[in-house]
Structures are given as C-alpha cells and as structure tokens.
C-alpha cells in the first residue's frame, strides 16, 4: 500500500519513503510514528495515544519526544518544515496527517 503526497511517497509494505526519486532514511522510531499517523489520514491522534503506541505506556507524559521527532520528520519530508502541509500539529491535543 502506498501513500502519496505532493512532497513524498510512503511504501508501507517495504517501509520506504521517497522524496521524488530519492530514498529518505528514517530511524525505526521516526518510521513508527509516521506510520501511526498515515494509517489514519485526516484524523487527530492524541499525544498520549502516539506516545503509548510508539514508546509505551510509561512515556505517555513525554510530549517533548513528539515535538522532537515530528520536527525531524518535517525536516526530512516537508517542502517547508516551518509551514507543514502534511504533518499537522493540533496544539495541546495531538497530531494528524493530511495527504
């Protein structure tokens, strides 16, 4: 299954991300976070849910983890990381992926 945006293409089965023809290297944690978001396009996923899914229940208060990793993903994937089109923050609530 592929997820295609204007800026990047995700191959979920092969766990690969392409920007144009270039493969983007993601760490396993970055990949896991991205995968949770893209599997529910347009849906808000709470900070707590993301932390529990990717890092485990004992991390559900570590919202700084999400900020750091989302910033890394935007730098790697977004055309303009300071004005993301695909990896959207809902302040105080969570994040969503907009294809």
N, C-alpha and C positions, 0 to 999 in steps of 0.2 A: 504494500500500500504506500503510495506516495502522497505527500502533502506539498503542494506547490504554491509559493507566493511570488510576488514580483521580485523579491530580493534573494530568496533561497528556495531550495528543494530538499525535502527530507525523504529519505527512503527508510521507512520504519523497520522493514524486514531486515535490511542489511545494516541498519544503524549507521547510515552515512548521511552527511549533509553536504550539499553542493551550493556554492555561490557561482552562478554561471557554470563554467567548466571546472572550476577549482574545488577540490575537496577541502572542507573546513574540519580541522581537528578539534573535537570536543573531548573533554575529560569524561569519564564514566558518570560523574555526578552531574555535570552540565547536560549530558545526554538524557539522564533520567528525569531531570527537571523539565527539560524541553518536551520530552515525550509525554509526561503527565499533562502539560498544557495543550499540546497539539491534538491529543486524543479527545479533547472536549472543546472544539473551536467555538469561540464566542461566549463561552461560559466562564463566569467568575469562579476561580478556585481560591479558597481561603488560604491565608498564610499558614494557618495551623494544619490544614489538610496537606498542603505541599510539604511542610516540614516533616509531618508524620510519615508521609509516603516515601520521601526521598531519604531522610536522615533517621527516622524512627521516632516513637512517641516521646522519648526523653528530650527531644530537641524542639518541642512544639512552641517554645517561647523564644527561640533563637532567630528572631526575624532579621537580624543583621546578616545571617547566612544568605537569606533570599536576596537581599539588596546586592550583596557582593556577587553572587552567581548570576543574577539577572543582568547586572551591569556587564559581566564578562560575555554573556550570551549576546547582548545587544551589540557590544563591540565587534563580535565575530560575525553577526548575522544581519544587523540592521544597516540600511544605507546611511541613515543619520541617527546614530545611537542616542543623541540628546533629544530627538523627537521621534521616538519609536512608533512604527506603524503596526507592528505585529505582536510585540511582547509588551503588553499594556499593564501599567500599574493602576490599581484602584486604591488610592491612598487609604491606609488604615484597614483595608479589607482583604486584598489579595491581588491576584494577577489573572489576566486572561490572554489567550492567543487569538488574534484576529487574522484570518487568512487574507 
